[in-house]
Amino acid sequence: MQMMDLSKMFFENLTFIITSVFLLIIFSYYILIFINPKKTKKEKKFSSITIIIPARNEEKYIGKAIESVLLADFNGKKQVIVVDDGSIDNTSKVVSRYKNVQLIRTKHKGKANSLNLALSKAKGELIAVVDGDSYIKKDALQEMSKELERKNVAAATGVVKVKNRDKLVCMWVHIEQIYNSLMRLLFSKLNANIVTPGPLSMYRKKELMELGGFSTKGFSEDMDITIRLIRKGYKIGYAENAISETNMPYDAKGFFRQRTRFARGMLNIFKRHLKFNRTIIDLYTLPILLFTYIQAIIMGSFTIYQISSGYLTYFISKGIYFDFSVLKFFFEWFSIIGFVKWTFNALTGIIPLDFITMIGIISTLLTYPLYLLAIIKFDKKFDLLHLIPIFFMFPFWLLIMFIYIISLPEMFRKRQYNIWKKNEP
């Protein structure tokens, strides 16, 4: 009995700490919304750019990706390099149809190796990276180059949306991507953004080469290079009018491969870059990223326990496996209705309104407006494909939490190689 009381006390204290820290983080986001830092003055113009498109089995999308790059505005010379990283489909055949595109074919060595190989052939003063399954808007390159003209800005990023958001899981991924774009915008106000994502990013070639190009030591080469640039004293720009639309995997195998790669890449970043330092990313961004990972694992596991024990206690123990009441039980857990009901019960005294419950309610109430802000700011409309994932956000979060848990053994691996599996058996 005493052991059970101690366990209960431990989880209550842990929940209190996690929920309180989460609330403080959410508050910091709202503070950043109202900060408008002055941008540094422009110091130079760039007259040439090399766009690198790394591709692995992208025959379905690579043509439109190339066309979007060729049609994109830029005041100067434009070089386009596609690196076919050992594709086993017709990627190279599609690329070879475009006369103004340089094709490099390699054995399967990974994305970072592909980028570095193209860098060795690049003639542009600026380097843009566009994934082989992504399409950029006509003014994207021009808008991002304006950021790099500013003093001490060595890299820049923009907004990432999901092109195929009409596919089931991609509805949730689109919300996630525009939310991440909002976070990058907010963090950039403090030079605390640590991601220049693959669908669209841009760098000054000179500064990129000073660091030896992209690291091949882990999956998250986009995060690694951004962290190293900031620690070198450079700034990371953000062009909110530069938009890229990317096609996300929507089948179970493709989604699982991508997400485990993301999670494992993040763990590798923690191992190599998490340290106490004076830069804002060491005091703010990286600790938040680590906390988010830990929070997902702990709170997600606790939530799964609550759902399972509730199902066993109220239904299985009574011989009920599935009926309308079971459906209602899971519907409330997996939808926003559960949160609304929980809040109503707490405010009306049906359940105790303790300090932990109050913090939990406030944190959740402050989180949803950030999703809505991202939708309004970047999509400028609200439709059914926004409503469904917002209403049922919890199952997606639970799935990501599960992937975080099964990826934990990565912390004990000595090395991580930047070899990706994409669109293959």
C-alpha atoms as one frame of an Amber mdcrd trajectory, in Angstrom:
protein
   0.000   0.000   0.000   2.821   2.353   0.918   4.560   1.483  -2.363   1.418
   2.412  -4.307   1.172   5.734  -2.464   4.810   6.513  -3.233   4.294   5.654
  -6.917   1.209   7.858  -7.054   3.089  10.727  -5.417   6.002  10.301  -7.828
   3.782  10.448 -10.927   1.839  13.406  -9.538   5.058  15.349  -8.925   6.441
  14.357 -12.319   3.209  15.420 -14.014   3.305  18.722 -12.144   6.897  19.444
 -13.213   6.343  18.496 -16.860   3.070  20.390 -17.144   4.550  23.493 -15.463
   7.600  23.545 -17.737   5.379  23.043 -20.766   3.250  26.024 -19.701   6.352
  28.206 -19.368   7.492  27.159 -22.856   4.084  28.003 -24.331   4.199  31.406
 -22.602   7.600  32.041 -24.185   6.090  31.443 -27.631   3.454  34.091 -26.983
   6.129  36.541 -25.864   8.029  35.920 -29.116   4.876  36.635 -31.148   4.982
  40.247 -29.959   8.732  40.753 -30.384   9.723  42.565 -33.586  13.524  42.730
 -33.764  15.227  44.991 -36.257  16.778  43.165 -39.172  20.410  43.794 -40.004
  21.184  46.025 -42.967  21.890  44.543 -46.367  25.601  44.344 -47.093  25.898
  42.735 -50.529  24.120  41.434 -53.595  24.549  37.932 -54.934  24.618  37.392
 -58.683  24.657  33.597 -58.873  22.985  30.632 -57.235  23.269  26.851 -57.372
  20.149  24.856 -56.557  20.902  21.325 -55.381  18.163  18.706 -55.605  19.128
  15.474 -53.810  16.962  12.602 -55.028  16.425   9.005 -54.034  13.721   7.134
 -55.988  11.797  10.306 -56.876  10.582   9.548 -60.422   7.047  10.474 -59.367
   7.883  14.012 -58.223  11.326  14.993 -59.548  10.044  16.458 -62.827   7.779
  18.993 -61.143  10.485  19.752 -58.573  12.929  20.639 -61.371  10.331  22.689
 -63.227   9.505  24.719 -60.127  13.206  25.498 -59.663  13.740  26.420 -63.325
  10.724  28.736 -63.268  11.686  30.383 -59.967  12.816  34.000 -60.170  16.417
  34.968 -59.418  18.324  38.076 -60.469  21.467  36.395 -61.705  22.919  33.154
 -63.003  21.190  29.968 -61.957  22.777  26.510 -61.873  20.670  23.437 -61.146
  22.271  20.180 -60.004  20.334  16.974 -59.349  22.144  14.217 -57.487  20.595
  10.790 -58.022  21.640   8.904 -54.905  21.603   5.358 -56.274  17.923   5.347
 -57.246  16.466   2.020 -58.347  13.617   3.629 -60.286  13.544   5.989 -63.316
  14.656   9.150 -61.490  17.706   9.655 -63.740  15.668   9.127 -66.915  13.244
  11.849 -65.885  16.060  14.247 -64.957  17.893  13.653 -68.242  14.985  15.209
 -70.148  15.890  18.649 -68.826  18.742  20.227 -70.792  19.494  23.007 -68.310
  20.009  20.599 -65.431  23.265  18.918 -64.443  22.741  15.305 -63.396  25.146
  13.512 -61.068  24.594   9.791 -60.494  26.179   8.082 -57.514  26.004   4.852
 -55.588  23.668   4.983 -52.600  25.726   7.012 -50.107  23.100   9.142 -48.386
  21.682  12.646 -48.586  24.569  14.511 -46.933  27.102  12.872 -49.270  24.911
  13.833 -52.230  24.778  17.454 -51.095  28.542  17.604 -50.563  29.218  16.092
 -53.984  27.045  18.750 -55.599  28.759  21.431 -53.523  32.079  20.471 -55.095
  30.531  21.192 -58.516  28.606  24.301 -57.485  29.475  27.621 -59.127  26.947
  29.846 -57.393  27.656  32.261 -54.555  24.456  31.004 -52.951  23.455  27.397
 -52.413  19.788  26.414 -52.259  18.590  22.931 -51.303  15.242  21.667 -52.565
  14.190  18.067 -51.926  13.302  15.940 -54.933   9.691  15.608 -53.772   9.157
  19.334 -53.176   8.013  22.274 -55.302   8.946  25.871 -54.596   6.879  28.961
 -55.368   8.029  31.303 -58.131   9.365  33.986 -55.787  10.866  31.634 -53.176
  14.514  31.912 -54.249  14.315  35.678 -54.612  12.717  36.129 -51.190  15.290
  33.934 -49.454  18.241  35.554 -51.208  17.116  38.900 -49.742  17.680  37.442
 -46.282  21.183  36.312 -47.167  22.051  39.808 -48.378  21.819  40.960 -44.765
  24.928  41.318 -42.639  26.174  38.110 -41.000  23.245  35.990 -42.257  24.731
  32.709 -43.488  21.585  30.662 -44.062  17.846  31.111 -44.429  14.676  29.105
 -44.489  11.014  29.667 -45.256   7.605  28.064 -44.979   7.059  24.351 -45.587
   3.605  23.075 -46.481   2.368  19.615 -47.453   1.332  19.322 -51.105  -0.573
  16.042 -50.756  -2.454  16.965 -47.591  -5.594  15.361 -48.995  -4.078  11.963
 -48.124  -5.236  10.669 -44.735  -2.201  11.015 -42.475  -0.919  14.017 -44.441
  -3.744  16.159 -43.057  -2.047  15.905 -39.668   1.444  16.252 -41.147   0.427
  19.496 -42.891  -0.747  20.999 -39.590   2.498  19.853 -38.015   4.589  21.386
 -40.818   2.974  24.815 -40.769   3.142  24.781 -36.958   6.869  24.009 -37.233
   7.174  26.837 -39.755   5.579  29.167 -37.208   8.021  27.983 -34.550  10.970
  28.610 -36.866   9.639  32.106 -37.515   9.334  32.822 -33.781  12.729  31.325
 -32.938  14.403  33.286 -35.747  13.577  36.488 -33.879  16.220  35.448 -31.321
  18.481  33.701 -33.850  17.359  30.516 -32.111  16.043  28.554 -35.104  18.114
  25.389 -35.514  16.488  23.868 -38.615  16.950  24.760 -42.273  14.703  21.998
 -43.680  15.288  20.016 -46.866  12.177  21.136 -48.798  13.654  24.651 -49.006
  16.767  26.187 -47.495  19.526  28.504 -48.679  23.123  29.168 -47.645  26.048
  31.393 -48.496  28.478  29.046 -50.191  31.585  30.587 -48.619  30.338  30.157
 -45.059  29.005  26.683 -45.826  32.360  25.555 -47.184  34.192  27.029 -44.184
  32.431  24.414 -42.065  33.272  21.601 -44.479  29.784  21.295 -45.916  27.133
  18.975 -44.530  27.905  16.387 -41.875  27.487  12.732 -42.807  27.446  11.636
 -39.151  23.685  11.606 -38.724  20.297  11.804 -40.425  19.594  15.416 -39.418
  22.178  17.159 -41.567  19.867  20.180 -41.912  19.767  20.659 -38.141  23.460
  19.933 -37.694  24.613  22.558 -40.208  22.322  25.208 -38.713  23.617  24.594
 -35.199  27.224  24.763 -36.380  26.608  28.025 -38.263  25.021  29.662 -35.212
  27.846  28.538 -32.940  30.267  30.003 -35.473  28.615  33.378 -34.883  26.324
  33.563 -37.928  22.627  34.362 -38.092  19.869  32.270 -39.689  17.327  34.275
 -41.661  13.656  33.544 -42.179  11.697  34.493 -45.307   8.012  34.006 -44.520
   7.035  34.669 -48.150   9.309  31.881 -49.423   7.118  28.794 -49.691   7.839
  25.183 -50.522   5.239  22.446 -50.851   6.477  18.937 -50.178   4.928  15.522
 -50.811   4.959  13.476 -47.644   4.817   9.650 -47.468   1.287   8.523 -46.709
   1.559   4.740 -46.696   2.436   3.036 -43.406   5.928   1.909 -44.465   6.978
   5.262 -45.906   5.603   7.242 -42.972   7.226   4.932 -40.415  10.606   5.079
 -42.175  10.532   8.860 -42.345   9.457   9.325 -38.736  11.952   6.895 -37.252
  14.641   8.675 -39.283  13.508  12.017 -37.837  13.444  10.658 -34.272  16.790
   8.903 -34.549  18.297  11.986 -36.154  17.077  14.120 -33.257  18.621  11.754
 -30.714  21.898  11.916 -32.607  21.747  15.716 -32.473  21.308  15.532 -28.687
  24.349  13.280 -28.377  26.585  15.497 -30.485  25.331  19.002 -29.784  23.520
  19.202 -26.452  25.743  21.143 -24.068  25.641  24.164 -21.806  26.960  27.163
 -23.689  26.348  30.866 -24.032  24.457  30.828 -27.320  20.680  31.132 -27.236
  20.223  27.729 -28.856  22.041  26.072 -25.939  19.970  27.916 -23.357  16.612
  27.814 -25.113  16.092  25.867 -28.344  17.969  22.630 -27.711  16.637  22.276
 -24.130  13.100  22.798 -25.463  13.680  20.152 -28.127  14.981  17.723 -25.513
  12.089  18.492 -23.179   9.587  17.938 -25.995  11.059  14.493 -26.646  11.025
  13.558 -22.959   7.533  14.969 -22.454   6.167  12.942 -25.353   7.609   9.723
 -23.945   6.598  10.206 -20.302   3.204  11.825 -20.749   2.394   9.619 -23.726
   3.208   6.448 -21.786   1.163   7.679 -18.821  -1.763   8.494 -21.108  -1.647
   5.060 -22.734  -1.715   3.558 -19.244  -4.775   5.657 -18.349  -6.617   4.674
 -21.533  -5.772   0.978 -21.132  -6.643   0.826 -17.441  -9.906   2.691 -18.084
 -10.855   0.278 -20.851  -9.990  -2.727 -18.659 -11.752  -1.384 -15.559 -14.956
  -0.070 -17.115 -15.461  -2.502 -19.982 -13.288  -5.645 -20.168 -13.877  -6.471
 -16.481 -17.615  -6.428 -17.224 -17.287  -8.582 -20.333 -17.821  -5.661 -22.703
 -15.364  -5.517 -25.572 -17.071  -3.197 -27.997 -20.371  -1.328 -28.000 -21.566
   2.269 -28.210 -20.218   3.122 -24.734 -16.751   1.813 -25.718 -16.873   3.841
 -28.915 -17.857   6.935 -26.915 -15.001   6.276 -24.458 -12.338   6.198 -27.191
 -13.936   9.049 -29.164 -13.659  11.319 -26.144 -10.051  10.314 -25.526  -8.964
  10.761 -29.135 -10.821  13.989 -29.945 -10.965  17.515 -28.609 -14.302  16.583
 -27.016 -12.432  14.817 -24.216 -10.525  17.996 -23.358 -13.718  20.090 -23.484
 -15.496  17.621 -21.186 -12.514  17.480 -18.817 -12.381  21.296 -18.639 -16.144
  21.577 -18.073 -16.074  18.977 -15.291 -13.154  20.743 -13.591 -14.743  24.197
 -13.778 -18.127  22.962 -12.540 -16.674  20.964  -9.640 -17.540  17.493 -10.957
 -13.822  16.662 -10.695 -11.359  18.440  -8.363  -9.774  21.576  -9.868  -6.317
  21.159  -8.384  -3.203  23.044  -9.440  -2.041  20.361 -11.886  -5.445  20.254
 -13.590  -5.534  24.045 -13.847  -2.055  24.198 -15.425  -2.984  21.395 -17.825
  -6.124  23.220 -18.942  -4.317  26.535 -19.433  -1.459  24.873 -21.361  -3.845
  23.123 -23.735  -5.996  26.237 -24.184  -2.878  28.205 -25.158  -1.619  25.513
 -27.531  -4.591  25.340 -29.906  -4.484  29.068 -30.851  -0.906  28.533 -32.068
  -2.150  25.894 -34.526  -4.890  28.291 -35.642  -2.370  31.138 -35.987  -0.184
  28.950 -38.225  -3.196  28.082 -40.400  -4.292  31.710 -40.736  -0.776  33.017
 -41.349   0.413  30.468 -43.894  -2.742  28.959 -45.443  -4.924  32.066 -45.082
  -8.049  29.901 -44.958  -9.678  27.241 -42.805 -11.242  24.171 -44.399 -12.258
  20.607 -43.580  -8.692  19.341 -44.024  -7.700  21.682 -41.186 -10.703  20.909
 -38.994 -10.313  17.116 -38.950  -6.704  16.987 -37.671  -7.298  19.828 -35.208
 -10.318  17.963 -33.838  -8.442  14.629 -33.655  -4.884  15.822 -32.910  -4.316
  13.386 -30.024  -4.044  10.114 -32.058  -1.336  11.651 -34.268   0.582  12.857
 -31.234   0.252   9.398 -29.683   1.678   7.817 -32.841   4.682  10.172 -32.823
   5.193   9.390 -29.132   5.271   5.657 -29.924   7.920   6.254 -32.602   9.964
   8.318 -30.124   9.893   5.413 -27.668  10.956   2.696 -30.114  13.738   4.976
 -31.418  15.362   5.323 -27.971  17.957   2.518 -28.571  19.598   4.976 -30.997
  21.054   6.751 -27.949  23.273   3.705 -27.376  24.595   3.397 -30.921  28.136
   4.652 -31.415  27.578   5.924 -34.953  24.735   6.989 -37.186  25.179   7.047
 -40.946  23.287   9.416 -43.232  21.838   6.667 -45.435  18.157   7.109 -46.234
  15.588   4.642 -47.441  12.920   6.216 -49.593  10.225   4.930 -51.958  11.729
   1.454 -52.042  10.674  -2.058 -50.942
